[in-house]
Amino acid sequence: MKSLTDRPYVMKNEDGKKQIPPHSLSHVVDILKTAIKKIDIFTQPEASSLEVKEDGSLIAKKKNRLEKFLGFAKSFMGPLLFATIRHQQEKKLYDLKQQILQARDVLQSHSSLIEKLKTGDSSQQKLANSALEAIQRYNSILKKDYKSLARYDFYNYERNNLLSDKEIKGQLIQLPHTVSIKYDASVYSDKTKTTLKELGIAFQANTFKKTHAVKQTTHKKAEQFMLDTFRMKAIRMIQSHLPQSYSTAEILQLITQSPINLELENDLVLIRQQLTIGPGSIIILFGSFKQSSDLMSMPIIDHIQLSSEATHSGFPYPSQHCGWALIDELVHAYTLRTEQIPLYRQIESRKKKLSQLLLFDLDYIAKSYQQFKLKRENFDKNKAIILPLHRQLQEAILKGCFLFTENNKKILSIFYEKIHSSVSPFDLLTSLQEEITRKFIQYPAKLLEDEWLEGNQTLLRKGTPAERFQQAKTILETSREQMLSDISDLEENDISAYIRLIGSALGKASQNILLQYFSEKIGYAPPMLSDFERKVQLCAFEQLLVFLDDMEKPIDPTTDFIQDLIQKTQKDLAIFTQTIDELPAEALINELEIYFNSRYNSIVK
């Protein structure tokens, strides 16, 4: 199996590397420290027995050989002879189990925060290391891997009993898996490095105007020379970088069709271009030229750098489905007791595995690129057939949200006329759908998780279950309204009207799904999903299942990609327009609904 791991990649986890102010974490830090201490005591290698104090804290006791023998005999023989001892032992084991499960849930639900703390200040890094060591030792003991332990007491009755319990046995604490890798092709001078870094940050924040011209002080001939030089070097760099061979003509087409940005910074002309080369895969080209005070002289190339980023959660991008798809947040349920949801656990395992293959395995990457190009080619050639189906799908979604008004119908008509006349309807449609789901589903979900993880006095931590639910709902609603306001502040056009319309529909329909998924770790009663919300959830899981099946089998050279695109679109459309009870994902979303309600009820008791 081919691998990318020998290349100079920098890995980035699901939640990025944002620095967290220490003062915002005091309450959360106490919770984490308590959980770490309980796991440390439970996994103490030489502990002979475990006890629970009245305040819920754990004690590990170490005994000599005689005490071990007598204690072990009492643990086995006492309950058989005396009912009182049996009841005491059952209560003790139950109390121990609840404390361990609670500690495990805390570490599991805060795993993304632990990853962030690894890049924080010294105290945060120390806490993260303590948590990771506790998690590693806990998982090792569950897997019966004692190699890292110098000594281990196999006669600890309480621990042995708990390790065989169905709620603990095999249930490892999972850390966020890698979903994004970044590659930097070269190192450059400090001055250029600083300037380009600042430029890159500004571009990521969309603070630069997209323009094709430098300030008027740059001679037109010099500008053309810089662009030609930049493109020629970029083609060579891209050809040597791509794991899947693109032809020179394809690379040239990518470069000429993608917007290019130029900015003047002191004596440097900075060039930046971003290319989308596949689903979740981008290449960013940075260049700098030294500009002479003599306007008639040609600029001297200072540096050209290529960086790339590939991101994949295992859920299909719109370009990997039918030109339209939902997003991973609608199938990522944040569950803590996966032994209770076997269907979801199996799907989540397949998704994680595929995510890693699409990031690191060259054969899978090549397959993904090949399918992407074939879908784009067939979609654009047959846009007259496929675009009307896409429009019907959007209409069905608007009808489900009671937003299919005459005015909104007009917005769709204008938008699809524009799509039909574009150079690549597939590229435009898929990029807009990614933008919509990112802004109206992913971003609100990220805000809610960050508020819960990092907030100290927030109602998400301190409030009653009803207050926590209301606060979570308010955060999602407010972020969605802010996004609509931001779009309204931009220049009104056909595209922004479409984004606002579909974003509002999908964002609102996704809200209760997200609230259901966050209910277990935040601690409130999960909302009951409406029929339409269940259809959105069902559609997301069906898209995932179809993608997993497609990627897990070899490409069939006889595949009719036109029919494949049509069938996938028609299936999504059928979910929103018909009553469907026999799809594989139906049992899965029923399982999740029962799970979240039972988890809340067990916590309330």
N, C-alpha and C positions, 0 to 999 in steps of 0.2 A: 504494500500500500504506500503510495507516494505521500510525502509529508512536506509541510512548509515550515516546520519548527526550526530548521537550521538557518532561517533567514532572520535578519536583525529586526524583528517585530517588537513593538511595545504593546503589551496587553492592557486592555481597559475593561473593567467589570461593568455589570449592568447599571450601576448607579454613579459612575464617574468618580471624580477625585476632588470634590469640593471641600474646602477647608471649613471646619465647623467651629464657631466660637465656643470656647470652653464653658462660658457662663450659661449657655442655652441647654447644657446637657446634664446639669447637676442631678436632677431627678432620675433621668434615664441611666446615668452612670451608677447610681445606687441600685437600681433594678438589675443592671447587668452584673455588678459586683456580687450581689446576693445569689444570682443564678450561677455564676462562675464558681463561687464558694461551695454551693451544693453539689455541683458536678465534680469539683475537685475532691470533696469528701467521699462521694459515691465511688469514684475511681481510684481512690488512694490504694496503691498496690498492696501494701502490707496490712491494711485494715482487716481485722478478724471479725468484726461485727459492726452494725450500724444502728444508731438510735435516733429518735425524733424527740426534740425538746418541746415543751409546751408552746413556745413562741414560733414553732415551725422550723427552727434551725436543725441541722443534722450534726451528729457526733460520730466520729469513727474511733473505734477502740482497738487497741493492739493487745493481744493476749499471748501468754506463754503456751507451751505445748499442752500442758495439763488442762489449762483453762479452755483451750480450743477444743480439746476432746470432750470435756464435760459439757461445754456450751453446745457443741454440735449434737451430742447425744440428747440433750434436753430439748433442742429444737425439733428433733425427730420423734423422740419417745413421749415427751410431755403431752403434746396435742392428742396422741392416741389414747392416753390414759385418763386425761383430765379435760373436761369440757371448758373449764375456766381458762386453763392455759391455752387451749385451742382458740378461744375467742380473743384472748389477749394478743396471741400471735397474729391472728387474722387482722385485727385492728392495727397492730404495729406495721405489718406489711402493707396494708392499705394506705396508712399515713405516709410511709416511706415512698410508696409508689406515686402518690399525689404530689409530693414534694419534688421528686425527680422529673415527673412529667411536666410540672409547672416550670421547673428550671430549663428543661429541654425546649419547651415552647417559647420561653423568653429568648433564648439564644437563637432559635430558629427564626422567630419573627423579627429579630434585630440583626440578622446576618448581613443585610446590606449595609447597615450602619457600622458594623464591625469592619467591613471592608473599607469604608470611608475613613474610619479612625486610624487605619494603617498609615495614612498619609497626613495625619494631623500633627499636633505638637507632641512633645516627648511623653506627657502624661497620657494622651490619647493613644499613642502608639503602644505604650506599656499595657494599657487596658486591652487593646486589640490583641496583642500577643498573648496575654493571659487567657482571653476568650478562645483564641485559636488553639492554644495548647490544651485547654480543657476539652474543646470539641474533638480534637485529634485523639486524645486519650480515651474519651467516651466512645468514639466510633471504633477505635482499636479493640476495646474490650467487648463491644457488641459483636465485632467480627472475629472475636477470639484470636486476635493477633497480639501476642504478648512479647514480641521480639524487642520492642522498645523499652520494656519494663525489666529492670534488673531482678526484682523479686515480685512475686504475686501470690497472695494468699487465696488458694483455691477452696478453703474451708469456710469462707464467709457466707453463712447460711442466707442472710438477708439479701445480699447482692446476687448470689446464685439463683435465688427464688425469683427476684425481679427480672433478671436477665432472660428467664424463660417465660415471662409474662407476654401475652400476645400483643399488648399495647406498647411494649418496649423492645421485644425481640426483633432484631433486623431493622428497626426504625432509626436510621442514622440521622444526625444533624447535617443538613445540606447547606453548603455555602453557595453564594451566587456563582454560576458558571460563566466562563468567558463568552461574551456575545459580540465582542468587537476587537479587532486587531488593527494597529496602526503601524505603518512602515515609513521610515524616513530614509531616503536614498543617499543622502550626503550630509556632510558637516561643512559649514561655511564660516566666513570671518565673523568676528564678534559684532562689528558694526552692522554688517548686512543681516546677521542673525537676529539682532535686536530689532532692526527696522522691519524685517520680514515677519517676525513674530508678532509685532504690534499690528502690522498690516493684516496678518491672518486673523487675529482676534477681532479686528474691526470688520473684516469681511464676514466672519462667522456671525457677528452681531448685526449684520446688514446695515452698517452705518455708512458704507461707501456707496456712492451713486454708481450704477453700472454704466460705464461710458467707454467709448472706443477711442478717446482722444486725450492726450496729455495736455497740460496747460500750453497756451499759445507760444511760449518761449521755445518749445521744441519744434525744430524744422520738420516739415511734412515728409521730406525724403528720409530724414534720420528716423522718424517714427516708423516708416515702412520697413526700413532696414532692421530695426529692432524686432518688429513683428515677424518678419521672414526668418531672422536668425533664431528667434525664440521657438518658432514652429518646427524648424528643421531639427534643432536639438531635442525638442520635446518628442518628436516622432521616434527618434533613436532611443531615448530613455524609456518611452512607453513600450516599445517593442521588446526591450531587454527585461522589462519588469513584469509584463503580463504573463501569468501562468498559462493562459489559453491564448494561442497565437491568433492575433487579429492581423488581417492583411494591411499593408501600408495604405491602401485606398480607404479602408474602414477607419483607420486611425486618423488619416487626414480629414475625412468627413466629420469625425467627432470634433476635431480641433477647430475646423472652420465653422461648424454650426454652433459651437458653444460660445457664450458671451466671454469676452476678454476684457480685463480691467487694467488700466494704466494710471499710475499716480506719480507725481513729482515730489520727491523728498530730498531737499537740499541739492546735492550734486548727483543723486541717484534717481533713475527712472525705474519704478517698480511695476512689474507685470504679474498678474495673477489670473489663473484660469482653472475652473473646476469642470471635470469631465465625468459623466456617469457612464461607467463601462459595463455595468451589469446590476442585477438586483442587489441593493444594499452596498454596492461597491463603487467608490469614487476615487479618482485621481486628482490631486491638487498640484498644479504647477506654479512655482514661484520663480521669478527671474528678476535680475537687477542689472542695469546698465549704467556705467559712469558717463555723465554728460559733460562735455567740454563747454567752456564759456564761448567758444567759437561756434556759432550756430551752423556753420557750413561743414564742420567736421562730423564724422560718423561716431556715434556713441560706442564705447568699448564695453564688451560683455564682462560683467563682474562675476555673475553667478547665476546658475539655473539649478533649481532643486525640485525633485519630485517627491511627493509624499502621497500615500494612499491609505484609505481606511475601508475596511470591510466589516459590515455589521449584519449579523443574522441571528435571530432568536429561534429559528426553526419554524416560524409561522411565515406563510408565503407573502411576499410583496405583491402589490397589484399586478406587476409585470410577470409574476410567476403563476398567476391564476388565470384571469380572463381579461386583464386590463383593469380590473376592479377587485378590491379585496378589503377586508376590515383590518384589524390590527391585533398584535399579540396580547395587549392588555385585556382583551375580551375573552381570552382563554387561559390567562395566567391567574390562577385563583388563590394564591397565597395560603394554601392549606397547610395545617400543622400536624394533623393526624392522618397521614396518607394511607395507613392500614385500613381505614374505614371507607375509603373510596378507591377500590381496585381498578375500576374503569379509567378514572382520571389519572391514577398513578401510572398506569400502563402508557397512556397517551403522552403524559408529561415526560416519561422516560424516553420514548421514541423521539419526541421533539428536541430534547436536550442532546441526544446522540446525533441527530441530523444537523443541529446547529454547529456542533464541533466539526462534523465532516465538511460542511459548507464553508467553514473558515480555514481548515487545515489540510484537507485531503484534495490533492490536485485533480484526481479523477472526478470527484463530485463537483468541484469548482468548474471544471471544463464542461461537465454535463449541464450545470446550471446556466452557464454562458450560452451553450448551444441551444438549449430550450428557449432562453430569453430571445435570442436573435431570430429563431424560427417563429416564435409567437408574434414578435413585432412585425416581421416581414409579412406573415399571413394576415395579421390584423389590418395593417395599412392597405394591403392589396384588396381586401374584402370589406373595407369600412362601410360600404353601402349596405351590407348584410348585417354586420355586427353592431354598428352604432345605434340603429333603431332598437335593438334588444337592450342595449345599455340604457337608453332613454326610458324604456319601459320599466327597467329595474329601479331607476331613480324615481319614477312616478309612483311605483308601488311603495317605495319607502316613504315618500311624502304623503301618500294616502294613509299609510299606517300611523303617521304622526298627525294626521288631520291638517296637513299643510298644503294640500294640492288645490290651491286657489287659482283663479284665472291669471292673476299677476305672476304667480310662481310658475305656472305653466308657460307663460311668455318668456320668463327667464331661462327655462330649459330650452325652449325653441331657439332663442338667440344663441345660447351657449353651444348647442349641438350643430348649428350652422357654422359657427366659428371653428369647432373641432373638426368638422368635415373638410373644411378648406385649409387646415393646417398642414405643414410639411409632413409631420408624423402624428396622426391622431392618437396612436398608441402611446408615444412618449408623453404627449401633453396630458392625456387622460390619466395615465398612471402617476405622473408626478403630482398632479393636482389631488388625486385621491390620497397619496401619501401625505401631502401637506394637510389635508382636511383631517385625517385620522390622527396625525401627530398633534395638531393644534387643539382639536376638540375632544380627544379621548386620552391620548398619551400624556399630554402636558397637564391636564387637570388631575389625572391619577398620580403623576409624579409629585405635584404640589401637595396632595393629600398625604401621601406617604412621608414626604419630607417634614410636613407639619407634625405628624404623629411621632416620627423618629426623633426629631430634633427639638420639638417644642417642650418647654419646661412646665409652664403654668397653663398650657392649653386645655380647653375642655375635653379634647380628645383623650387626655390623660386623667384629668381630675373630675370630670363630670359624671353624672348618672348615665346609664345606658341610653336613655332618651336624649339627654343633652349631647352625648357623644355622636349619636346618629344625626341630630340636627346640625351640629357643627361640621361633620363630614359632608353632609348634603350642601351646606352653605358654601364650603370651600369649592366643591365641584361646580356649583351654580355660578359663583362669583368669578371663577377663572374662565368659565365659558362665556359669561357676559362680557368680561374684559376683552377676550379674544374677538368677540363680535364688534365691540367698540373700536378696537385697534384696526380691524379691517375696514370699518365704516369711515375711519379717519383718512384712509388712503384714497387715492383718486378712484372714483366710481367707474367701473367698466364691466364688461360682460363676464370676465373671469371672477372678479371679486364678488359680484352678485351671486354667482353660482357657488363659490366657496362658502359665502355666508349662509346661503339657503341650505345646502346639503350638510354643512358643518353643524348648523343649528339642529337639524333633524337627527343626525347620527349622534351628536353630543348628548342631546336630551334623552334619546333612546338608550344610550349606553350608561347613563348615570346610575340607575338602580342595579345594573349588572356589576358595576364597580363597587357600589355600596354593599352588595351581597358579598363580594370577594374580600372586602376589608373588614367585614363584620366580626370575624373570629378574632383577629389580632387586635383590633381596636376595642371591641367589647360592646356590641349593641345587637338588638334583634335585627336579623336580615330582612330587607323589604321583600314583599311578594311581587314578583315580576308580572307585568301585564302580558297579554297574549302577544302583542307586538314586540315587547322587550325580549320575550322568550325566543321569538323568531330571529331577532338580531343575534342573540347568544347562540342559537342553533346554527345559524348561517356561518358564524365565525368558526365553530367547532367542525362543521362539515367542510369548510375550506381547508382547515388544518388536516383533517383526515385524508382528504383527496390529495393534498400536497405530499403528505407522508407516503402514501401509496405510490404516487408518481415517482418520487425520488428514490424509493427503496427498490424499485425494479429498473432493469436496464432500458435504455431508450429503444423503442420499437421503430425501426426504419420505415415501417409501413404506416406509421401514425399519420392520420389526416389532421393537421393542426388547425385547419379551418373548422372542422367539425368539433374538435376538442374545445376550441374557444366558444363555439356556439352552445355546446352541451353544458359547459360550466356556467355560462351566463344564464341559460334557461333553468338550470338547477337552482341557482341563487334566486332567480325570479319566482320559481315555483314555491320556494320556502315562504316568500312574502305574500303570495297570492292564493295559496291553497292550504288546506288543512292536512298536515303531514304528520303521521304518528309512527311511521316505520323506518325513519332514517336512523343510522347507527348512533348519531349524536343525541338523539332524543333520550335514550337511556342515560347518557352521560350527564346531561343537564338536569335530569330528574335526580340523579345520584347527588349532584352538587347541592341542589335545593334541599334535599333531605338532610344532607351532611351539615350544612350551615345552620339550619334550624335546630338540629339535635345538639350541635356544639354549644349554641347559645343556651339552650334549655339545661344542658349539663352544668354550665358555668353558673347560671342563675340559682340552681339548686344548691 
